[in-house]
Amino acid sequence: MFVSIENCSSIEQVQEQCPGAVHIEQMDGGGLVFDSSSDYDTWAGQI
């Protein structure tokens, strides 16, 4: 899931919005929120 900077202005706010997140990757304009390690590993393997 992508969280826009318009909805959350800091990584701390993203963590509050998505307390079950396994990993949050900060990106331009917001952050990518991963609910599982396998989703993150798949994404990380593609970049």
N, C-alpha and C positions, 0 to 999 in steps of 0.2 A: 504494500500500500504506500502511496506517496502522500506525505503531509505537506501542504503548502506553507510557505513562510507567512502567508496572509492569515492562516489559521493558528500557527504557532511560531512565535518570533524567536524562540530559543530551543536548543536541544532538550533542555529541562522540561519545557512545556510539551514537547513531543512525548517525552517519557511519562508525563502525567496523563496525557491523552491516551497513550497506548501502554498501560502498565504490564501487559503480557508479552511485550516485544522481546525477542531473543537478541536482536541486533538492530541498531539504528545507524544508518549511513548518512552523514550529512552531505547534502548536495546543494548546488546553486538553486535558490528558490525554495528550499525546503529540505525534506529528508525522506529517505526510503526506510520503511519499517518492515522488518521481517519477523514473521510469527514462528519460524522454525529454523534450525541450524541448516537443514538440508536446502531450504529455499535460499538462504544466504550463500551457502557454498556453491550452489548452481549459478547464482548471479555473479559471484566473485570470480568463478571460473570462466565467465564470458567476457570479462573486461580485460 
